[in-house]
């Protein structure tokens, strides 16, 4: 009997590898002779790099970079030497978790540190860069990242612009003559699960700016500033991609990656599944177990259980979900390959308790689920 365990992390509790290990522990109690294959998963947000490194046995490297507000930050990036692939998680260098809530400022925060990570990957000889862009603290259209790689931005008087999205309103010239020429030889893929354009009511500033500290007035100013940068970019590049779905992801990082690095957009869970070899692992399996912290209608928007269920369904393998909580609309996933879903807790419990006891709760739930499943196979 072969069971593939491919969950996402449980935020503020366990990494994807930790969740997989806990489920496997319970599975062994119920089915001690089963072949268990653990494949930690992610969907392009925080934890993506860690999941890929755990699944692919890659190397974690670290670098001191400029954080979102310019402060030094220690950031990690992943390296898969066999394929010369770098896994860069934007949250490591430019993430919201690096900035205290009372210091969040979408007007001045910068993606410069993410550019420094990309530079380190290029220096190491990367031929492919997977950029996971969830959880950013920035709204600068990726200009900080590009400036770390050699771009220069000037105002109308020829003075260098300060970092941050709001300063782009004063942009007078975009100079890419010193942009690292090695970037042209690297294949960039953006792992993201949003399809917002760069500007407008559904763009980066309006949709994501408020959670990064932008007031309603600042949202309007940022949207104008990013549009101004897009105008200049179209003149420099001869192409305007601001309305391409995904260009508004991560405060416009999607725009910079698409316009200046030629990046393609792919659902994060699809990228992780490919790198981790999920399809090959699922082939011939009897069951797949996946999970996430909250399983609800939003899962259909490309979250990990949805992606895992698609792969399993293509192979004709049933899927069971074990989640921290089951939210409104989770039943819709029954039409997309999920056979059953179970929540972690069996009685009243605070969120703090559930997070602290997640490993044991996961093991218990997996054990009980598989005991019932095994009865059905007899």
N, C-alpha and C positions, 0 to 999 in steps of 0.2 A: 504494500500500500504506500502510495506516494502523496505527500501533502506539501504544497508550496505555501509558505507564510510570507506575505508581501504587504506589510502595513506601512503607513506613514507614521511620523512622530506624533506623540500626544503633547501638545504645547504646554510648556511650564511643568512638564512631568518627566517624560521619557523620550529619548531619541528613537528614531525608527528602528535602529539596531536593538535598542533596549526593549521596545515593544515586541519585536520579532522573537527575541530570546525568551521573553515572558510567556508569549503564546506557545512557543515550542516546549517550554517546561510543562505547561498544562497538558499539551498534546501527548507528551511522553507518558504522563500518568495514565491517560486514557488508552493510548495505543502504543505500548512500549516497543513494538516491533515495526512501527511505521517508519518509512524514510521521510525525514523532514528536511526541507530545503528552505533556508531563511534568506530572503532577499529584501533588505530594507529599501523603502521607496520614499519618494517625495514628488511634489508637483511644480517645482520651480521656485518655491518660497524658501523661507529660512529652513535649514536642515538639508537642503538639496545636495550640497557638496559633501556633507558628512555621510548621507545615505549612499551616494555613489562611491565614495571611498571605502565604505564598509562592504558594499556589494562587490566591488571590483578589486579590492585589496590594493588600492592606490597609495601614493605617498602624500602626506600632508606637509606643506611647506608654510613658512610664516614670513611676514615682512612688516616692518614698522612703516605705517602710511599716515597721510593726513586724514583725520576723521572728518565727519560732515561739517564741523565748524572750524576745522583747521588744526584741532588738537591732535597730538600723536596718538595713534591707535595701533594695536598689534592685531594684524589680520592674517588669516590663513587662506591658502588656496590649494587646490588639489592637482596632482600630477599623475597621469597614466602613461608611464614611459613607453609601453609597448606600442601605443598608437600616437604618441606625442600629442596627447590631448590634455588641455588645462581646463579645470573646473573652477570657475570664479563665481563666488556668491557675493552679490553686491552688498548684502546686509553685513558682511564681515567688515567692510571698509566704510560703507556709506549708509549704514542701517539706522533705523529709527531707535533701536534698542541702545545705540551708543550715545543718545542724547537724552538728558533728563527732560521730563515732560514740560517743566517750566522754562526750558531753554530752546525748545523746538522753534525753528525759524525757517520757513520754506523760502523766504526771500534771499537768504544768504548762504544756506547750506549748499554744499558742493560735492560732486562725484569725483573729485580729484583723486582720492584714495583708491577708488575702483580702477581708475586709469593707471595708477602705479602698480596695481596687481597685474593688470594686463601687460604692462611693460615688462614686469618680471617674467611673465609667462613667455612672452616673445623672446626675451633674452635667453631663456632656457631652451629655446628651439621649438616652441609649440607650433604645430601645423593646424591645429583645431582648437578653438576656444569656445567652451560652452559657458554662456553668461546667464546665471540665474538671478533674476532682477526683482524678486519679491522683497518686501520689508524695507524699502528705502526711506531715508529721511529727507530726500532732496526733490527739488523742482527746478532744476537748471538745464533741462533738455540735454543732459549728458555733456554739457560743455566743459565741466570740470574734468571729466574723464578724457575728453579730447585734448584739453590743454596739457594734461600730464603726459600725453603722447606726442606733443609738439605743436598743436594748433596755437595760434595767437589771436587774441581779440582786442580790438582797439576802438576807442570812441571817435567822434568826428574830429577831435583835435589831435588824434594820434597817440593819446595816452592809453596805456593798458587798462582794460576793464578789471574791476575787482571781481572776485568769484561770486557765484550765486545767480539765481534766475532773474531777480529784479534788475540787476545791472544790465541785462541784455537789452533793456529798453533804450539804452544809450549807445548801442552798438553802431559803429560806423564802418568797420572793416573786419572781414574774416580772412585770416592769412593761414593757408595750409601748406605753405612751401616747406616748412620744417616738420610736417607730420611724418612720423617714423615710416620710412619706405618699406620696412619689413612687414608692416600690417597688411600690405597688398597680397602677401603670400600665405596669409592665415585665413582659414575658413571659420567664420564666426556664426554661432547659433545662439539666439536668444530664447531661453526657456521661460515662458510666461503663460499665464492663463487669462489675460485680459486683452480686449480688442479695441480699446479706446484710441481715438485719433490724438494728435498732439494738442490741438486747440479746440475751442468752442465749448458749448455747454456739457459735452460728454468727454472733454479733453482732460489732460493731466492736471491742470490747475484747479478746475472746477470740481472734479471728482475726488482727487487725492490730496489737494492742497490743504484743506481744513484739518485733516488728521495730522498734518505735518506742521501745524501752527499758523496757518494763513487765515487772516480775518477775511470777511466778505469783500472788503475793499482791496485787500492784497491779492485775493484770488483774481479779481478783474485785472489788476496791474500785471500780475504774473502771466496771465493768459495773453495779454497784449505783448509783453516782453518776449515770450516764447514764439509768438507769431512773427515778431520782428526778426528774431534769429532765423526762423524758417524762411523768411523773405530773402535774407542775405545768403542763406545756404543754397537756395534755389538758383541764385545768380552765379554762385561759385561752382556749383556742381552741374548745373544745367538740367536739374530734375527736382521736382517738388514732391516730397513724400509725406508731408505732414498729415495727410488724410488716410494713409495706409493703416489698416487696423493693427493695433499693437504699438504704434509710435508714441502713444501717450502713456505707455507703461512706465512705472518707476519714475514719475516726474519728467517724462520725456527722454529717459535713457534709451527707450526703444527707438526714438527718432534718430539720435546720434549714431546708434549702432547700425541702423538700416541705411541712413544717408551716407555716413562717412566710412563705415567699415564693411558695408555690403552684407550685413547680417541677414540671415533668414530667421523667421519666427516659427517656433514649434511649441506645442503644448508641453509644459514642463514634465508632466508624468510620462509623456511619450519619449522624451529624451532620456529620462532616467531608466525607463523600461528597456530601451535599446542598449544603453551602456551596461546595464546590469544583466542582460541576457534573459529577461523575464519570459519571452515567448518560448525560448528553447527549454527553459526550466519547467514551464507549464505543460509542455507536450508530454502526453502519457500520464499526467497526474490524475489522481482520483478526486482531489479537492484543493481549492485555493482559499486561504483565509487572509483577508485584508482588514484594514481598519483605520480610523482616524479619531481625533478628539471629539468632534461633533459631526454626526452623519445626518444630513438633512437635504432639502431640495437644492441647496447650493452645491452639493456634491456633483450634480449634473453639469456644472460649469467647468468641468475639467479637473476636478480634484482627484486625489490618488485612487480611492476605491472605484471611481468611474473608469479611470484608465486601466486599472488592473482587471476590472470586470470585462472590459472590451477585449483584452488579450485572452482572458480565460474563455470567454464566450466563443471566440474564433476557434479555439481548440476543443470546444465542447465539454469544458470542465466547469462544474458548479462552483459558485462562490458564496462564502459566508463572511459577513461583516461583523466585527466586534468593535464597538465604538464606546467612547466615554459617555456620550448621551445620544439619544435618538431624537432629532428635532423634527419640526413640521415638514411634511412632504417627503420624508425619506422613502416612503413606500414606492415612489416613482422609480426608484432604482430597481425594483422588481421586474421592470420592463427592459432592463439593460444588463441582464445576466446575473443579478444577485438573487440567490435562492432564499436567503434568510438573513436577518440582522438582529443583533443582540446588544443591549447596553451593558456597561461595565458593572454598575452597582445593582444590588438586589434589594436595597432598602434605603431609608433616609440616611443621607451622608452629606457633609459639607464639601464644597469644592476643594478646600485645602486637604481634607481627609482623603478624597478620591485621588488627588494628585500625589499625595504622599504614599498612598498604598496601591498605586496603579499596577505595579509589577505583580503583586500577589493577586489582585483582583483579576487581572488579565489571565494569569495562569489558571485561576479557579474557573473563570468563564469558559476558557478554551477547553479545559478538561470536561466540563459538563456538556458543552456543545458537542464535542466529539464522542462522548459516551452515547448521546442520543443518536448522533449520525451513524455510529457503528451498529446500533440496534437496527436501524433501518436497512442496513446492508445485509443483515443475516437472512 
